[in-house]
């Protein structure tokens, strides 16, 4: 579709009218995307980009799939919307709920639909508290979370988020939230020389004792911490956390807004870690971003309590939206038909090897970590001290990479994060690794980036 406005006109209109997340009003630069196909994007000036972020961790099947557009069109002709409150439902939402239950860990057979991850985490916190209330334990209101966690920007989820920047200016935040140390094995200094999991489990037990187990509703955690820098816990971390929580009657909420629907090579990261939570929140990859949708997968024992009496007294206008549900079903079909769960593993391993080969000799590269198609390159001043690399807000490595090479990666907690579409090719993986090398080899321990040439 041709846009009659020039890039300059679009940029001027954007600056005049749109409030962008995390963008100061003084920023002049705009990158205005007008097209996408596969792993590629095109801006209003005709420049091509390699999307190595998958948008915001979500473009599982890539951009521009015409079959998804056709599904949305067909559903809109049939039924564009009706409420799912009370006794009302629609056939697409019913089919999607059954499909999700068939893919979920055993025992998570109930689905609550939202429009996205932040809505989902709000609902999950309310579900956990309401579950205990319905069982006669209304004192269980506390939520355990972790530093460097990201659970969206709602009031509850934002309070569980473990970054001060998301709290400053919005206080007071929701009470009864307590943050624990994150599992970040590379940062051995966090654990005082102890085994990371031993330290974290001891801290968890002590925090539960301090608050009182009868006062805690749930622990909310990302299986792999995305915004925190793609932090991968030790293999024994989540099973041991689950055991502690079970012993104290505390629910486990997995925030899988990023990790679900093939990103880590399984339908859910819970399956990767061999743990069954009580609630899983999902969004993003459920439709590969083609239309907003989220879904909570809820364990049978939790749903049983929620459905007593008048039911769960919380709803969103777009719960079970039929067009979104139809798109999700088509998206899941593509993921399954094209073997993208397996591809996430093989291509993720390939991309990791390419990054190792391209960046492994650079002193500012502390660690390259990955699970499936979630990867991070942690930047340090030197590999011995592991001091986080100072970053110049006016000249960030990920911005320089995009401007110079057209490869889009994301900065996250002193790491460069990659979460490409699961359909990425080997050639595109090599292109991404080469792009990172071209800038990081010119990046000094001070964070300064020398000019090319």
Residue, then its C-alpha position, 0 to 999 in steps of 0.5 A: x500500500x503506497x503512502x502519499x506522505x513523505x517520510x519527513x511529513x510522517x515523522x513531523x506528524x508523528x512528533x506532533x501527535x504520538x506519545x511513544x513509550x520510553x521516548x523523550x519529547x526532544x528526540x527527533x529521530x523516527x523509524x517509520x515502518x510501512x511493510x514487512x515480509x518474513x524477517x524483513x521490514x521496510x520503512x517509509x524511505x524504502x530501507x530494508x531491515x532485518x528484524x532480529x527482535x521479532x517486534x517485541x519478542x512475538x513475531x513467531x511466524x514472521x511478517x506478512x503472512x497472507x493466510x493470516x490476513x485471510x483468516x481475519x477477513x473471513x472471520x470479520x465477515x462471519x462475526x467480528x465481535x460479541x461479548x463473552x461476558x456471562x453466558x455468551x461465547x463464540x465458536x472461535x474462542x471455544x475452539x482456541x481454549x480447547x486447543x490451548x488446553x491440549x498444548x498446556x502442561x497437564x492439569x491446566x485445562x481452563x482458559x481466561x482470555x485477555x487482550x495482552x500480557x499486562x492485562x493477563x498479569x493483572x488478572x493472574x494476581x487477582x485470580x491468585x488472591x481470589x482463589x485463597x479468598x474463596x478458600x477462606x484464606x483472605x489474609x493471603x494477599x502478598x505477591x513474591x516477585x524478583x528484582x529485574x522482573x518485568x510483568x507489564x505496566x498495569x498496577x499489579x503487574x507493574x508493582x511486581x516488576x522489579x525495575x525502579x524506573x517503572x515505579x518512580x513517579x507512579x507511586x504508591x505502588x500496590x502494597x504487599x509485593x516483595x522482590x527476591x534476588x534474580x537467578x543470574x548465574x553469570x553474576x556470581x557476586x549476587x550469591x556470596x560464593x554460594x551455589x546460586x540455586x542454594x542461595x535463592x532457595x534459602x532466601x525464598x524460605x527466609x522471605x516466606x518465614x518473614x512475611x508468614x506463609x499464611x499471608x502469601x498468595x503467589x509467586x510470579x516469575x518469568x521462566x526466563x527473564x526477558x527484559x532483565x537481559x534474557x536471564x536463564x536460571x539453573x536447571x534445578x531452580x524452578x523445580x526447587x521453587x515449586x517444591x517450596x511453594x507447594x509446601x506452604x500452599x503458595x501458588x506459582x504464576x509463570x509469566x510466559x508472555x515472552x516465552x510461550x508458543x515456541x520461543x524456547x523450543x516448546x509450547x511453554x517454557x514450563x515444559x522446558x523446565x519440567x514444572x507445572x505452574x498453577x497459572x500461566x499468563x501468555x500473549x505475544x506469540x499466541x497470534x505472532x502479533x497479527x492482532x492483540x490477544x492474551x490467554x491465561x492457562x489456569x489449573x483445574x483446582x484454581x478454576x474450581x474455586x474461581x467458578x464458585x457462586x457468582x464466578x470470577x468477577x473480572x472481565x475485559x471488553x475483548x475477552x475471547x474476541x472471535x477475530x483474535x481467536x481465529x487468528x490465533x488458531x491459524x497462527x498455532x497451525x502454522x507453528x505446528x505445520x512448519x515445525x517451528x518448535x524444533x526450528x527454534x532449537x536448531x536455529x537458536x543453536x546456529x545463531x548462538x554459534x554464529x555469535x560465539x564465532x563473531x564476538x567471542x574474542x571481544x573483551x567487552x563480551x562477557x557472556x552469550x546465553x540462549x534458550x531456543x530463539x531467545x539470545x543475549x550478549x552481555x556487555x562488560x568493561x572486561x571479562x575479568x571484572x565483569x563490570x557492566x559496560x557503561x552506556x551512552x544514552x546518545x549512542x547506544x550499541x543497538x541504535x548504532x547497529x540499526x543505523x549502520x547495518x539495518x539489523x534491529x536488536x534490543x538493548x536490555x540491562x547491559x545486554x543486546x537481546x535477540x529474539x528473531x522470528x522462528x523462521x529466520x534463515x542461516x543467512x539471516x543469522x550470519x547477517x545478524x552476527x556480522x552486524x553485531x561484530x561490526x559495531x562491538x569491535x569498535x566499542x571501547x570499555x568506556x562504552x564509547x563507539x569509534x566511528x566506522x573507518 
